[in-house]
Amino acid sequence: MKICGSCFCGEIEYTAELQTEAVAICHCRGCQILSGSAFRCDTRGHQP
C-alpha cells in the first residue's frame, strides 16, 4: 500500500510503500490527543 502525507504546515512531505499487515489502529488516550480523533492508524517502517 502506498501512502503520502505531510506535516500540518506542509513544509515536510513524505511517501512510503507499506505492507498492509504492519498497519494497526490504537485507541489509547495519547493517540486520541495526537490525532484529534477516537483512534490513530499507525505502522512501523524502516529506512532502506
PDBQT receptor file of N, H, CA, C and O in Angstrom, charges set to zero:
ATOM      1  N   MET A   1       0.848  -1.151   0.000  1.00  0.00    +0.000 N 
ATOM      2  CA  MET A   1       0.000   0.000   0.000  1.00  0.00    +0.000 C 
ATOM      3  C   MET A   1       0.906   1.230   0.000  1.00  0.00    +0.000 C 
ATOM      4  O   MET A   1       1.854   1.299   0.782  1.00  0.00    +0.000 OA
ATOM      5  N   LYS A   2       0.627   2.187  -0.859  1.00  0.00    +0.000 N 
ATOM      6  H   LYS A   2      -0.143   2.131  -1.494  1.00  0.00    +0.000 HD
ATOM      7  CA  LYS A   2       1.400   3.418  -0.912  1.00  0.00    +0.000 C 
ATOM      8  C   LYS A   2       0.658   4.496  -0.138  1.00  0.00    +0.000 C 
ATOM      9  O   LYS A   2      -0.546   4.679  -0.317  1.00  0.00    +0.000 OA
ATOM     10  N   ILE A   3       1.383   5.214   0.729  1.00  0.00    +0.000 N 
ATOM     11  H   ILE A   3       2.361   5.065   0.874  1.00  0.00    +0.000 HD
ATOM     12  CA  ILE A   3       0.783   6.316   1.468  1.00  0.00    +0.000 C 
ATOM     13  C   ILE A   3       1.579   7.587   1.203  1.00  0.00    +0.000 C 
ATOM     14  O   ILE A   3       2.775   7.533   0.919  1.00  0.00    +0.000 OA
ATOM     15  N   CYS A   4       0.915   8.718   1.296  1.00  0.00    +0.000 N 
ATOM     16  H   CYS A   4      -0.057   8.763   1.527  1.00  0.00    +0.000 HD
ATOM     17  CA  CYS A   4       1.534  10.036   1.152  1.00  0.00    +0.000 C 
ATOM     18  C   CYS A   4       1.017  10.901   2.284  1.00  0.00    +0.000 C 
ATOM     19  O   CYS A   4      -0.109  10.714   2.745  1.00  0.00    +0.000 OA
ATOM     20  N   GLY A   5       1.824  11.842   2.732  1.00  0.00    +0.000 N 
ATOM     21  H   GLY A   5       2.739  11.994   2.356  1.00  0.00    +0.000 HD
ATOM     22  CA  GLY A   5       1.377  12.722   3.796  1.00  0.00    +0.000 C 
ATOM     23  C   GLY A   5       2.309  13.895   3.961  1.00  0.00    +0.000 C 
ATOM     24  O   GLY A   5       3.286  14.047   3.228  1.00  0.00    +0.000 OA
ATOM     25  N   SER A   6       1.989  14.725   4.939  1.00  0.00    +0.000 N 
ATOM     26  H   SER A   6       1.195  14.602   5.534  1.00  0.00    +0.000 HD
ATOM     27  CA  SER A   6       2.822  15.886   5.232  1.00  0.00    +0.000 C 
ATOM     28  C   SER A   6       2.567  16.334   6.659  1.00  0.00    +0.000 C 
ATOM     29  O   SER A   6       1.625  15.886   7.313  1.00  0.00    +0.000 OA
ATOM     30  N   CYS A   7       3.426  17.225   7.125  1.00  0.00    +0.000 N 
ATOM     31  H   CYS A   7       4.191  17.588   6.593  1.00  0.00    +0.000 HD
ATOM     32  CA  CYS A   7       3.177  17.846   8.418  1.00  0.00    +0.000 C 
ATOM     33  C   CYS A   7       2.037  18.842   8.248  1.00  0.00    +0.000 C 
ATOM     34  O   CYS A   7       1.599  19.098   7.127  1.00  0.00    +0.000 OA
ATOM     35  N   PHE A   8       1.559  19.397   9.336  1.00  0.00    +0.000 N 
ATOM     36  H   PHE A   8       1.914  19.189  10.247  1.00  0.00    +0.000 HD
ATOM     37  CA  PHE A   8       0.403  20.282   9.296  1.00  0.00    +0.000 C 
ATOM     38  C   PHE A   8       0.632  21.497   8.398  1.00  0.00    +0.000 C 
ATOM     39  O   PHE A   8      -0.267  21.882   7.650  1.00  0.00    +0.000 OA
ATOM     40  N   CYS A   9       1.811  22.106   8.457  1.00  0.00    +0.000 N 
ATOM     41  H   CYS A   9       2.542  21.794   9.064  1.00  0.00    +0.000 HD
ATOM     42  CA  CYS A   9       2.068  23.310   7.658  1.00  0.00    +0.000 C 
ATOM     43  C   CYS A   9       2.413  22.983   6.207  1.00  0.00    +0.000 C 
ATOM     44  O   CYS A   9       2.422  23.877   5.361  1.00  0.00    +0.000 OA
ATOM     45  N   GLY A  10       2.701  21.701   5.903  1.00  0.00    +0.000 N 
ATOM     46  H   GLY A  10       2.694  20.975   6.589  1.00  0.00    +0.000 HD
ATOM     47  CA  GLY A  10       3.000  21.300   4.529  1.00  0.00    +0.000 C 
ATOM     48  C   GLY A  10       4.459  21.445   4.130  1.00  0.00    +0.000 C 
ATOM     49  O   GLY A  10       4.809  21.149   2.988  1.00  0.00    +0.000 OA
ATOM     50  N   GLU A  11       5.317  21.892   5.034  1.00  0.00    +0.000 N 
ATOM     51  H   GLU A  11       5.032  22.133   5.962  1.00  0.00    +0.000 HD
ATOM     52  CA  GLU A  11       6.732  22.083   4.704  1.00  0.00    +0.000 C 
ATOM     53  C   GLU A  11       7.444  20.751   4.473  1.00  0.00    +0.000 C 
ATOM     54  O   GLU A  11       8.350  20.670   3.643  1.00  0.00    +0.000 OA
ATOM     55  N   ILE A  12       7.044  19.713   5.196  1.00  0.00    +0.000 N 
ATOM     56  H   ILE A  12       6.309  19.779   5.870  1.00  0.00    +0.000 HD
ATOM     57  CA  ILE A  12       7.653  18.391   5.061  1.00  0.00    +0.000 C 
ATOM     58  C   ILE A  12       6.625  17.433   4.467  1.00  0.00    +0.000 C 
ATOM     59  O   ILE A  12       5.508  17.330   4.975  1.00  0.00    +0.000 OA
ATOM     60  N   GLU A  13       6.993  16.735   3.399  1.00  0.00    +0.000 N 
ATOM     61  H   GLU A  13       7.900  16.820   2.986  1.00  0.00    +0.000 HD
ATOM     62  CA  GLU A  13       6.120  15.759   2.768  1.00  0.00    +0.000 C 
ATOM     63  C   GLU A  13       6.830  14.409   2.723  1.00  0.00    +0.000 C 
ATOM     64  O   GLU A  13       8.058  14.337   2.747  1.00  0.00    +0.000 OA
ATOM     65  N   TYR A  14       6.037  13.343   2.659  1.00  0.00    +0.000 N 
ATOM     66  H   TYR A  14       5.038  13.402   2.640  1.00  0.00    +0.000 HD
ATOM     67  CA  TYR A  14       6.618  12.008   2.582  1.00  0.00    +0.000 C 
ATOM     68  C   TYR A  14       5.735  11.095   1.750  1.00  0.00    +0.000 C 
ATOM     69  O   TYR A  14       4.537  11.333   1.597  1.00  0.00    +0.000 OA
ATOM     70  N   THR A  15       6.342  10.052   1.221  1.00  0.00    +0.000 N 
ATOM     71  H   THR A  15       7.315   9.858   1.345  1.00  0.00    +0.000 HD
ATOM     72  CA  THR A  15       5.628   8.938   0.588  1.00  0.00    +0.000 C 
ATOM     73  C   THR A  15       6.294   7.664   1.077  1.00  0.00    +0.000 C 
ATOM     74  O   THR A  15       7.495   7.650   1.349  1.00  0.00    +0.000 OA
ATOM     75  N   ALA A  16       5.525   6.605   1.187  1.00  0.00    +0.000 N 
ATOM     76  H   ALA A  16       4.550   6.616   0.966  1.00  0.00    +0.000 HD
ATOM     77  CA  ALA A  16       6.072   5.337   1.659  1.00  0.00    +0.000 C 
ATOM     78  C   ALA A  16       5.276   4.187   1.071  1.00  0.00    +0.000 C 
ATOM     79  O   ALA A  16       4.084   4.318   0.792  1.00  0.00    +0.000 OA
ATOM     80  N   GLU A  17       5.937   3.077   0.888  1.00  0.00    +0.000 N 
ATOM     81  H   GLU A  17       6.905   2.971   1.114  1.00  0.00    +0.000 HD
ATOM     82  CA  GLU A  17       5.300   1.830   0.463  1.00  0.00    +0.000 C 
ATOM     83  C   GLU A  17       5.258   0.928   1.691  1.00  0.00    +0.000 C 
ATOM     84  O   GLU A  17       6.307   0.581   2.235  1.00  0.00    +0.000 OA
ATOM     85  N   LEU A  18       4.048   0.537   2.143  1.00  0.00    +0.000 N 
ATOM     86  H   LEU A  18       3.197   0.819   1.701  1.00  0.00    +0.000 HD
ATOM     87  CA  LEU A  18       3.895  -0.228   3.370  1.00  0.00    +0.000 C 
ATOM     88  C   LEU A  18       3.283  -1.590   3.115  1.00  0.00    +0.000 C 
ATOM     89  O   LEU A  18       2.533  -1.789   2.159  1.00  0.00    +0.000 OA
ATOM     90  N   GLN A  19       3.619  -2.515   3.985  1.00  0.00    +0.000 N 
ATOM     91  H   GLN A  19       4.228  -2.353   4.761  1.00  0.00    +0.000 HD
ATOM     92  CA  GLN A  19       2.968  -3.816   3.973  1.00  0.00    +0.000 C 
ATOM     93  C   GLN A  19       1.712  -3.688   4.829  1.00  0.00    +0.000 C 
ATOM     94  O   GLN A  19       1.789  -3.254   5.979  1.00  0.00    +0.000 OA
ATOM     95  N   THR A  20       0.570  -4.057   4.286  1.00  0.00    +0.000 N 
ATOM     96  H   THR A  20       0.508  -4.410   3.353  1.00  0.00    +0.000 HD
ATOM     97  CA  THR A  20      -0.691  -3.826   4.993  1.00  0.00    +0.000 C 
ATOM     98  C   THR A  20      -0.805  -4.590   6.304  1.00  0.00    +0.000 C 
ATOM     99  O   THR A  20      -1.550  -4.161   7.186  1.00  0.00    +0.000 OA
ATOM    100  N   GLU A  21      -0.105  -5.694   6.469  1.00  0.00    +0.000 N 
ATOM    101  H   GLU A  21       0.500  -6.043   5.753  1.00  0.00    +0.000 HD
ATOM    102  CA  GLU A  21      -0.193  -6.428   7.731  1.00  0.00    +0.000 C 
ATOM    103  C   GLU A  21       0.536  -5.711   8.864  1.00  0.00    +0.000 C 
ATOM    104  O   GLU A  21       0.411  -6.110  10.021  1.00  0.00    +0.000 OA
ATOM    105  N   ALA A  22       1.299  -4.653   8.551  1.00  0.00    +0.000 N 
ATOM    106  H   ALA A  22       1.401  -4.328   7.610  1.00  0.00    +0.000 HD
ATOM    107  CA  ALA A  22       2.027  -3.908   9.573  1.00  0.00    +0.000 C 
ATOM    108  C   ALA A  22       1.227  -2.705  10.080  1.00  0.00    +0.000 C 
ATOM    109  O   ALA A  22       1.729  -1.953  10.916  1.00  0.00    +0.000 OA
ATOM    110  N   VAL A  23       0.008  -2.505   9.602  1.00  0.00    +0.000 N 
ATOM    111  H   VAL A  23      -0.400  -3.115   8.923  1.00  0.00    +0.000 HD
ATOM    112  CA  VAL A  23      -0.809  -1.360   9.996  1.00  0.00    +0.000 C 
ATOM    113  C   VAL A  23      -1.658  -1.730  11.207  1.00  0.00    +0.000 C 
ATOM    114  O   VAL A  23      -2.232  -2.817  11.260  1.00  0.00    +0.000 OA
ATOM    115  N   ALA A  24      -1.735  -0.821  12.178  1.00  0.00    +0.000 N 
ATOM    116  H   ALA A  24      -1.269   0.062  12.135  1.00  0.00    +0.000 HD
ATOM    117  CA  ALA A  24      -2.521  -1.063  13.388  1.00  0.00    +0.000 C 
ATOM    118  C   ALA A  24      -3.341   0.183  13.722  1.00  0.00    +0.000 C 
ATOM    119  O   ALA A  24      -3.024   1.286  13.276  1.00  0.00    +0.000 OA
ATOM    120  N   ILE A  25      -4.383  -0.007  14.502  1.00  0.00    +0.000 N 
ATOM    121  H   ILE A  25      -4.640  -0.903  14.864  1.00  0.00    +0.000 HD
ATOM    122  CA  ILE A  25      -5.201   1.105  14.992  1.00  0.00    +0.000 C 
ATOM    123  C   ILE A  25      -5.093   1.119  16.508  1.00  0.00    +0.000 C 
ATOM    124  O   ILE A  25      -5.256   0.090  17.163  1.00  0.00    +0.000 OA
ATOM    125  N   CYS A  26      -4.815   2.297  17.059  1.00  0.00    +0.000 N 
ATOM    126  H   CYS A  26      -4.682   3.133  16.526  1.00  0.00    +0.000 HD
ATOM    127  CA  CYS A  26      -4.674   2.435  18.510  1.00  0.00    +0.000 C 
ATOM    128  C   CYS A  26      -5.746   3.385  19.037  1.00  0.00    +0.000 C 
ATOM    129  O   CYS A  26      -6.019   4.421  18.430  1.00  0.00    +0.000 OA
ATOM    130  N   HIS A  27      -6.351   3.027  20.172  1.00  0.00    +0.000 N 
ATOM    131  H   HIS A  27      -6.128   2.186  20.665  1.00  0.00    +0.000 HD
ATOM    132  CA  HIS A  27      -7.402   3.834  20.790  1.00  0.00    +0.000 C 
ATOM    133  C   HIS A  27      -6.952   4.438  22.124  1.00  0.00    +0.000 C 
ATOM    134  O   HIS A  27      -7.785   4.956  22.868  1.00  0.00    +0.000 OA
ATOM    135  N   CYS A  28      -5.659   4.384  22.441  1.00  0.00    +0.000 N 
ATOM    136  H   CYS A  28      -4.982   3.964  21.837  1.00  0.00    +0.000 HD
ATOM    137  CA  CYS A  28      -5.197   4.906  23.740  1.00  0.00    +0.000 C 
ATOM    138  C   CYS A  28      -5.386   6.432  23.788  1.00  0.00    +0.000 C 
ATOM    139  O   CYS A  28      -5.516   7.082  22.751  1.00  0.00    +0.000 OA
ATOM    140  N   ARG A  29      -5.397   6.976  24.975  1.00  0.00    +0.000 N 
ATOM    141  H   ARG A  29      -5.291   6.448  25.818  1.00  0.00    +0.000 HD
ATOM    142  CA  ARG A  29      -5.642   8.417  25.152  1.00  0.00    +0.000 C 
ATOM    143  C   ARG A  29      -4.581   9.257  24.444  1.00  0.00    +0.000 C 
ATOM    144  O   ARG A  29      -4.906  10.292  23.863  1.00  0.00    +0.000 OA
ATOM    145  N   GLY A  30      -3.321   8.831  24.484  1.00  0.00    +0.000 N 
ATOM    146  H   GLY A  30      -3.057   7.991  24.957  1.00  0.00    +0.000 HD
ATOM    147  CA  GLY A  30      -2.250   9.566  23.818  1.00  0.00    +0.000 C 
ATOM    148  C   GLY A  30      -2.473   9.667  22.317  1.00  0.00    +0.000 C 
ATOM    149  O   GLY A  30      -2.272  10.731  21.733  1.00  0.00    +0.000 OA
ATOM    150  N   CYS A  31      -2.884   8.578  21.691  1.00  0.00    +0.000 N 
ATOM    151  H   CYS A  31      -3.048   7.713  22.166  1.00  0.00    +0.000 HD
ATOM    152  CA  CYS A  31      -3.159   8.583  20.252  1.00  0.00    +0.000 C 
ATOM    153  C   CYS A  31      -4.404   9.402  19.931  1.00  0.00    +0.000 C 
ATOM    154  O   CYS A  31      -4.466  10.034  18.877  1.00  0.00    +0.000 OA
ATOM    155  N   GLN A  32      -5.396   9.403  20.821  1.00  0.00    +0.000 N 
ATOM    156  H   GLN A  32      -5.345   8.889  21.677  1.00  0.00    +0.000 HD
ATOM    157  CA  GLN A  32      -6.571  10.237  20.610  1.00  0.00    +0.000 C 
ATOM    158  C   GLN A  32      -6.193  11.717  20.621  1.00  0.00    +0.000 C 
ATOM    159  O   GLN A  32      -6.668  12.488  19.787  1.00  0.00    +0.000 OA
ATOM    160  N   ILE A  33      -5.344  12.109  21.559  1.00  0.00    +0.000 N 
ATOM    161  H   ILE A  33      -4.958  11.482  22.236  1.00  0.00    +0.000 HD
ATOM    162  CA  ILE A  33      -4.902  13.503  21.638  1.00  0.00    +0.000 C 
ATOM    163  C   ILE A  33      -4.058  13.869  20.425  1.00  0.00    +0.000 C 
ATOM    164  O   ILE A  33      -4.247  14.931  19.833  1.00  0.00    +0.000 OA
ATOM    165  N   LEU A  34      -3.133  12.997  20.054  1.00  0.00    +0.000 N 
ATOM    166  H   LEU A  34      -2.980  12.134  20.535  1.00  0.00    +0.000 HD
ATOM    167  CA  LEU A  34      -2.246  13.267  18.923  1.00  0.00    +0.000 C 
ATOM    168  C   LEU A  34      -3.005  13.401  17.611  1.00  0.00    +0.000 C 
ATOM    169  O   LEU A  34      -2.681  14.262  16.793  1.00  0.00    +0.000 OA
ATOM    170  N   SER A  35      -4.015  12.554  17.403  1.00  0.00    +0.000 N 
ATOM    171  H   SER A  35      -4.278  11.854  18.068  1.00  0.00    +0.000 HD
ATOM    172  CA  SER A  35      -4.732  12.555  16.128  1.00  0.00    +0.000 C 
ATOM    173  C   SER A  35      -5.959  13.469  16.123  1.00  0.00    +0.000 C 
ATOM    174  O   SER A  35      -6.453  13.836  15.057  1.00  0.00    +0.000 OA
ATOM    175  N   GLY A  36      -6.455  13.838  17.312  1.00  0.00    +0.000 N 
ATOM    176  H   GLY A  36      -6.054  13.540  18.179  1.00  0.00    +0.000 HD
ATOM    177  CA  GLY A  36      -7.686  14.617  17.385  1.00  0.00    +0.000 C 
ATOM    178  C   GLY A  36      -8.905  13.788  17.012  1.00  0.00    +0.000 C 
ATOM    179  O   GLY A  36      -9.930  14.333  16.603  1.00  0.00    +0.000 OA
ATOM    180  N   SER A  37      -8.797  12.474  17.152  1.00  0.00    +0.000 N 
ATOM    181  H   SER A  37      -7.964  12.031  17.484  1.00  0.00    +0.000 HD
ATOM    182  CA  SER A  37      -9.850  11.544  16.757  1.00  0.00    +0.000 C 
ATOM    183  C   SER A  37     -10.001  10.477  17.837  1.00  0.00    +0.000 C 
ATOM    184  O   SER A  37      -9.303  10.501  18.850  1.00  0.00    +0.000 OA
ATOM    185  N   ALA A  38     -10.913   9.550  17.608  1.00  0.00    +0.000 N 
ATOM    186  H   ALA A  38     -11.480   9.531  16.785  1.00  0.00    +0.000 HD
ATOM    187  CA  ALA A  38     -11.122   8.455  18.554  1.00  0.00    +0.000 C 
ATOM    188  C   ALA A  38     -10.041   7.385  18.443  1.00  0.00    +0.000 C 
ATOM    189  O   ALA A  38      -9.918   6.541  19.331  1.00  0.00    +0.000 OA
ATOM    190  N   PHE A  39      -9.257   7.407  17.370  1.00  0.00    +0.000 N 
ATOM    191  H   PHE A  39      -9.357   8.092  16.649  1.00  0.00    +0.000 HD
ATOM    192  CA  PHE A  39      -8.194   6.422  17.171  1.00  0.00    +0.000 C 
ATOM    193  C   PHE A  39      -7.133   6.992  16.238  1.00  0.00    +0.000 C 
ATOM    194  O   PHE A  39      -7.315   8.055  15.646  1.00  0.00    +0.000 OA
ATOM    195  N   ARG A  40      -6.035   6.279  16.119  1.00  0.00    +0.000 N 
ATOM    196  H   ARG A  40      -5.887   5.415  16.600  1.00  0.00    +0.000 HD
ATOM    197  CA  ARG A  40      -4.972   6.671  15.206  1.00  0.00    +0.000 C 
ATOM    198  C   ARG A  40      -4.466   5.437  14.484  1.00  0.00    +0.000 C 
ATOM    199  O   ARG A  40      -4.228   4.403  15.108  1.00  0.00    +0.000 OA
ATOM    200  N   CYS A  41      -4.302   5.538  13.179  1.00  0.00    +0.000 N 
ATOM    201  H   CYS A  41      -4.496   6.378  12.672  1.00  0.00    +0.000 HD
ATOM    202  CA  CYS A  41      -3.680   4.468  12.397  1.00  0.00    +0.000 C 
ATOM    203  C   CYS A  41      -2.178   4.627  12.503  1.00  0.00    +0.000 C 
ATOM    204  O   CYS A  41      -1.661   5.742  12.436  1.00  0.00    +0.000 OA
ATOM    205  N   ASP A  42      -1.484   3.532  12.666  1.00  0.00    +0.000 N 
ATOM    206  H   ASP A  42      -1.904   2.626  12.721  1.00  0.00    +0.000 HD
ATOM    207  CA  ASP A  42      -0.041   3.578  12.860  1.00  0.00    +0.000 C 
ATOM    208  C   ASP A  42       0.588   2.398  12.135  1.00  0.00    +0.000 C 
ATOM    209  O   ASP A  42      -0.051   1.368  11.919  1.00  0.00    +0.000 OA
ATOM    210  N   THR A  43       1.839   2.566  11.767  1.00  0.00    +0.000 N 
ATOM    211  H   THR A  43       2.358   3.403  11.942  1.00  0.00    +0.000 HD
ATOM    212  CA  THR A  43       2.575   1.476  11.139  1.00  0.00    +0.000 C 
ATOM    213  C   THR A  43       4.046   1.613  11.481  1.00  0.00    +0.000 C 
ATOM    214  O   THR A  43       4.525   2.701  11.802  1.00  0.00    +0.000 OA
ATOM    215  N   ARG A  44       4.731   0.537  11.412  1.00  0.00    +0.000 N 
ATOM    216  H   ARG A  44       4.342  -0.347  11.152  1.00  0.00    +0.000 HD
ATOM    217  CA  ARG A  44       6.180   0.539  11.624  1.00  0.00    +0.000 C 
ATOM    218  C   ARG A  44       6.852   0.528  10.263  1.00  0.00    +0.000 C 
ATOM    219  O   ARG A  44       6.350  -0.059   9.305  1.00  0.00    +0.000 OA
ATOM    220  N   GLY A  45       7.970   1.172  10.202  1.00  0.00    +0.000 N 
ATOM    221  H   GLY A  45       8.379   1.649  10.981  1.00  0.00    +0.000 HD
ATOM    222  CA  GLY A  45       8.705   1.199   8.947  1.00  0.00    +0.000 C 
ATOM    223  C   GLY A  45      10.196   1.290   9.205  1.00  0.00    +0.000 C 
ATOM    224  O   GLY A  45      10.634   1.427  10.347  1.00  0.00    +0.000 OA
ATOM    225  N   HIS A  46      10.959   1.215   8.152  1.00  0.00    +0.000 N 
ATOM    226  H   HIS A  46      10.604   1.104   7.224  1.00  0.00    +0.000 HD
ATOM    227  CA  HIS A  46      12.401   1.368   8.246  1.00  0.00    +0.000 C 
ATOM    228  C   HIS A  46      12.902   2.072   7.012  1.00  0.00    +0.000 C 
ATOM    229  O   HIS A  46      12.274   2.027   5.954  1.00  0.00    +0.000 OA
ATOM    230  N   GLN A  47      14.034   2.720   7.155  1.00  0.00    +0.000 N 
ATOM    231  H   GLN A  47      14.544   2.757   8.014  1.00  0.00    +0.000 HD
ATOM    232  CA  GLN A  47      14.650   3.375   6.015  1.00  0.00    +0.000 C 
ATOM    233  C   GLN A  47      15.580   2.386   5.337  1.00  0.00    +0.000 C 
ATOM    234  O   GLN A  47      16.334   1.677   6.005  1.00  0.00    +0.000 OA
ATOM    235  N   PRO A  48      15.529   2.336   4.010  1.00  0.00    +0.000 N 
ATOM    236  CA  PRO A  48      16.416   1.387   3.301  1.00  0.00    +0.000 C 
ATOM    237  C   PRO A  48      17.876   1.787   3.389  1.00  0.00    +0.000 C 
ATOM    238  O   PRO A  48      18.740   1.097   2.848  1.00  0.00    +0.000 OA
TER     239      PRO A  48
